[in-house]
Amino acid sequence: MRFFKSIYPSTINIIADRRPRLSLLPSQCPICHCKMTRQPHPRTTLNNVAQQWGSIVTYEDSSTGPLNNPTWTAIVYLNGIEHGRANGATRSAARDRAAQAALRALGM
């Protein structure tokens, strides 16, 4: 806790320290609902692998359905060749799942 003096001399205000604690973290990722572990997200892993290989990662996104509840489709390409395709409720979730599919296709 931190204390600071108020502009009113008779009061002292306390600010609670709101740093995240490990035990308070959610058990699922809010984006793709995968179980949170110490491993990086699939897009991070795919980007790191592509960088090591000298490849370029690109995504193609599209949505279908009503504007208030779209279904997103993401396709991931490595050097212009499709390596993964997936759907999700958000563009980010679809990209994460497409990256997971690409990593599986690459044997990782």
C-alpha positions in Angstrom: 0.0 0.0 0.0 1.1 3.5 -0.7 0.0 6.6 1.3 -0.3 10.1 0.1 -1.5 13.3 1.6 -4.7 14.7 0.5 -5.3 18.4 -0.2 -7.4 18.3 2.9 -5.0 18.2 5.9 -7.1 16.0 8.1 -7.3 13.0 5.6 -4.8 10.5 4.4 -5.7 8.4 1.4 -4.5 4.9 0.7 -4.0 3.6 -2.8 -4.0 -0.2 -3.1 -1.1 -1.7 -5.1 -2.9 -3.3 -8.2 0.0 -5.2 -9.7 -1.1 -8.5 -11.1 -0.2 -11.5 -9.0 0.4 -14.9 -10.5 -2.4 -16.6 -8.5 -4.9 -14.0 -9.7 -4.2 -14.5 -13.4 -7.0 -16.2 -15.4 -6.6 -19.8 -16.4 -7.6 -19.1 -20.0 -6.3 -16.7 -22.6 -9.0 -14.0 -23.2 -8.3 -13.9 -26.9 -8.2 -17.5 -28.1 -9.4 -19.3 -24.8 -6.4 -21.6 -24.9 -5.0 -22.6 -21.5 -2.4 -20.1 -20.4 1.0 -21.5 -20.0 4.5 -20.0 -20.0 4.7 -20.7 -23.7 4.4 -17.8 -26.1 1.3 -17.4 -28.2 1.1 -19.3 -31.5 1.6 -16.2 -33.6 4.7 -15.3 -31.7 6.1 -18.8 -32.1 5.3 -18.8 -35.8 6.9 -15.3 -36.3 10.0 -16.4 -34.5 10.3 -19.6 -36.6 9.7 -17.7 -39.8 12.4 -15.1 -38.8 14.9 -17.9 -38.2 14.1 -19.4 -41.6 14.1 -16.1 -43.4 10.4 -16.4 -44.3 7.7 -13.8 -44.4 4.4 -14.4 -42.5 1.3 -12.8 -43.9 -2.4 -13.2 -42.9 -5.5 -12.9 -45.0 -8.7 -12.1 -42.9 -12.3 -12.2 -43.9 -15.6 -12.1 -41.9 -19.0 -13.6 -42.6 -22.3 -13.4 -40.9 -24.1 -10.5 -39.2 -22.1 -7.4 -38.2 -23.0 -7.8 -34.6 -21.8 -11.5 -34.5 -19.3 -12.2 -37.3 -17.3 -15.3 -37.8 -13.7 -14.5 -38.8 -11.6 -16.7 -41.1 -7.8 -16.2 -41.1 -5.4 -17.8 -43.6 -1.7 -17.7 -42.8 0.9 -17.7 -45.5 4.6 -18.4 -45.3 6.4 -16.9 -48.4 3.0 -16.8 -50.2 2.2 -20.5 -49.5 -0.9 -21.3 -47.4 0.1 -23.2 -44.2 -3.0 -22.7 -42.0 -6.6 -21.7 -42.1 -9.0 -21.3 -39.1 -12.2 -19.6 -37.9 -12.9 -17.7 -34.7 -15.3 -15.3 -33.1 -12.7 -12.5 -33.3 -10.0 -11.7 -35.9 -7.3 -12.2 -33.3 -8.7 -15.7 -32.3 -8.9 -16.8 -35.9 -5.3 -15.7 -36.5 -4.1 -17.5 -33.4 -5.8 -20.7 -34.5 -4.5 -20.3 -38.0 -1.0 -19.9 -36.6 -1.5 -23.1 -34.5 -2.6 -24.9 -37.6 0.5 -23.7 -39.5 2.8 -24.8 -36.7 1.2 -28.3 -36.7 1.6 -28.4 -40.5 5.3 -27.5 -40.1 5.6 -30.3 -37.5 6.0 -28.1 -34.4 
